[in-house]
Amino acid sequence: MLAYGMLLNIREVTLQEAMQEKNISELENVSILVRKSKFRLELYTDTVLVKSYRAVFGKNLKPEKVKKGDYITPTGVYKICNKDSLSKFYKFFKINYPNEIDITEAYRKKIIDRTLFTKLLEVVKNGNCSYVDSEITEEIGIHGVGRFNLIFKNLPFAFNWTNGSIAICDEGMDELDKIIKIGTKVTIVN
């Protein structure tokens, strides 16, 4: 099975090759679109798709993330708010989850109370990437695989295993690390 996955990966082009194929010399207004139903993370410059990476998500495939520990990858529009190269998953780009919409929805559904709602909104509105422990907050982001990279990147099928984060191969993280900045827009759709 791994041999078949390796054969599939032989056709994988590097970011540099993808840029050359599309006559792109420089990446500007970079953004990421994550398509959960297609198991893809797509890199865009302006509105042009530059490269697509195979991605896996949280163990739970339900469409809506409700609370911490539900293993669901959230949907919405986020930003990269921190980059960590010392992660156990190789590299980690934290997104600003929960955002204002997530917090409002949790309050509307009575998952959090008014005090926590106000506190979380204040953190979000200040643009902080800080972590406030609550029923809905969780370290969610885009990360590599780490020590099992060789195995997971060569599986010919999607095996969702994260806490709700988006995982791509370590080589993909190296490519993204060179161009993704704090504030890069990340849109996650089902």
C-alpha positions in Angstrom: 0.0 0.0 0.0 2.8 2.4 0.8 4.5 1.6 -2.5 1.4 2.6 -4.3 1.3 5.8 -2.3 4.9 6.5 -3.2 4.0 6.0 -6.9 1.2 8.6 -6.6 3.6 11.1 -4.9 6.2 10.8 -7.7 4.0 13.1 -9.8 3.9 15.8 -7.0 5.5 19.0 -8.3 7.4 21.4 -6.1 6.1 24.9 -5.4 8.8 26.3 -7.7 7.8 24.0 -10.5 4.1 24.9 -10.0 5.0 28.6 -10.2 7.1 28.1 -13.4 4.2 26.1 -15.0 1.9 29.1 -14.4 4.4 31.8 -15.3 4.3 33.2 -11.8 7.6 34.8 -10.7 6.5 36.2 -7.4 3.7 35.3 -4.9 1.6 38.3 -3.8 -1.5 38.5 -1.7 -1.0 34.9 -0.7 -4.0 33.1 0.8 -5.0 29.5 1.6 -8.2 27.7 0.8 -8.8 24.4 2.6 -11.4 22.1 1.1 -12.3 19.4 3.6 -14.5 17.4 1.2 -11.6 17.2 -1.3 -8.9 16.6 1.3 -6.9 19.6 -0.1 -5.1 22.7 1.0 -4.8 25.1 -1.9 -2.3 28.0 -2.1 -3.4 31.1 -4.0 -1.6 34.2 -5.2 -4.4 36.8 -5.6 -7.1 34.6 -7.3 -4.7 32.2 -9.1 -4.4 28.7 -7.7 -0.6 28.1 -7.5 -0.5 24.6 -5.9 -2.7 22.1 -4.1 -1.5 19.9 -1.2 -3.1 16.7 0.0 -4.4 17.4 3.5 -6.0 15.5 6.4 -8.2 16.8 9.2 -9.7 16.1 12.6 -10.8 12.5 13.3 -14.4 13.6 13.5 -15.8 14.4 10.0 -18.9 16.3 11.2 -19.2 19.6 9.4 -19.5 21.9 12.4 -16.9 22.3 15.2 -18.8 22.9 18.5 -16.4 22.6 21.4 -12.9 21.8 22.5 -12.0 18.1 22.1 -14.6 17.2 19.5 -11.8 16.5 16.9 -13.6 18.5 14.2 -11.8 20.9 11.8 -13.6 24.2 12.0 -15.0 26.0 8.9 -14.7 29.8 8.4 -12.3 32.6 7.6 -9.3 32.8 9.8 -5.7 34.2 9.8 -2.4 32.8 10.6 -1.6 34.3 14.0 1.6 32.4 15.0 4.3 30.2 13.4 6.1 27.6 15.4 9.0 25.6 14.0 9.5 23.5 17.2 6.2 21.7 17.1 6.0 17.9 17.6 4.3 17.9 14.2 7.3 19.5 12.5 6.0 23.0 11.9 2.8 24.6 13.1 1.0 27.7 11.8 -1.7 28.6 14.4 -4.9 30.1 13.1 -7.0 32.5 15.1 -9.6 30.0 16.1 -12.2 30.7 17.5 -12.9 33.9 15.5 -15.7 36.3 16.3 -18.3 34.2 14.4 -17.3 31.0 16.3 -17.5 32.8 19.6 -20.9 34.4 18.8 -22.3 31.1 17.7 -21.1 29.3 20.9 -22.8 32.0 22.9 -26.0 31.8 20.9 -26.0 28.0 21.5 -25.3 28.6 25.2 -22.0 26.7 25.1 -20.3 29.7 26.8 -21.7 32.3 29.2 -21.8 36.1 28.8 -18.7 36.6 30.8 -16.6 34.3 28.7 -18.2 35.6 25.5 -17.1 39.1 26.3 -13.6 38.0 27.3 -13.1 35.9 24.1 -14.4 38.7 21.9 -12.0 41.2 23.5 -9.1 38.9 22.8 -10.2 38.4 19.2 -10.9 42.1 18.6 -7.4 43.0 19.9 -5.9 40.8 17.2 -4.3 38.5 19.8 -3.3 35.0 19.1 -3.3 34.4 22.8 -5.0 31.4 24.3 -7.9 31.7 26.7 -8.8 28.3 28.1 -12.5 27.6 27.6 -15.1 25.1 26.4 -14.5 26.2 22.7 -10.9 27.3 22.5 -8.3 24.9 21.1 -4.9 25.1 19.4 -6.0 24.7 15.8 -3.7 25.3 12.8 -1.9 23.9 9.8 1.0 21.6 10.6 3.2 18.9 9.3 3.3 15.2 10.3 6.6 14.9 12.1 8.2 11.6 12.8 5.6 9.6 10.8 5.8 11.8 7.8 7.2 9.0 5.5 4.2 6.8 6.3 1.4 9.3 6.3 2.4 11.2 3.2 2.5 7.9 1.2 -0.8 6.6 2.2 -3.0 6.4 -0.9 -6.1 7.4 1.1 -7.0 10.1 3.6 -6.5 9.1 7.2 -7.9 11.8 9.4 -6.0 11.8 12.7 -5.7 15.4 14.0 -7.4 17.2 16.9 -9.1 19.4 14.3 -6.0 20.9 12.7 -5.0 20.6 9.1 -2.0 18.3 8.4 0.0 18.2 5.2 3.4 16.5 4.6 6.5 18.1 6.1 7.9 18.9 2.6 4.7 21.0 2.0 5.2 22.8 5.3 8.7 23.7 4.2 7.4 25.2 1.0 4.6 27.1 2.8 7.0 28.3 5.6 8.9 30.4 3.1 5.8 32.3 2.0 3.2 32.2 4.7 3.3 35.2 7.0 1.4 36.2 10.2 -1.9 37.5 8.9 -2.2 35.2 5.9 -5.9 34.5 5.2 -7.0 30.9 5.7 -10.5 30.0 4.5 -11.8 26.5 5.5 -14.8 25.1 3.8 -16.6 21.7 3.9 
